[in-house]
Amino acid sequence: MKIFVIALVMMLGIGMAIQAQKPKSDKETVIFDVSMTCENCQKRIEKNIAFEKGVTDMKVDLANKTVQVEYKPSQTTVEKLQAAIVKLGYEVKIHGKEQKTE
């Protein structure tokens, strides 16, 4: 019985150690198409959106007019990030999504 209990405890300990080593991906990425036209637009977006709550990384591509944002979904949403860019005065849509016209 003692051997069974010791083996059980060791298996649980090993299982917990293995589980603790697996990194959890708590970040998501979204790409926006933004109506920016110049380097000042790019800098303005970089300066303001990088400090939005939950944003962990971002890349602004002026040539393709896209903004890629890596964020923590526990702290913000795609809609909030999109609204923050709209607040700066730009038209924004999620990259690859067609806008519904009614």
PyMOL commands that set and color helices and strands:
alter all, ss='L'
color gray80, all
select helices_A, chain A and resi 2-21+39-49+78-87
alter helices_A, ss='H'
color red, helices_A
select strands_A, chain A and resi 28-34+55-61+66-71+92-94
alter strands_A, ss='S'
color yellow, strands_A
deselect
rebuild
show_as cartoon
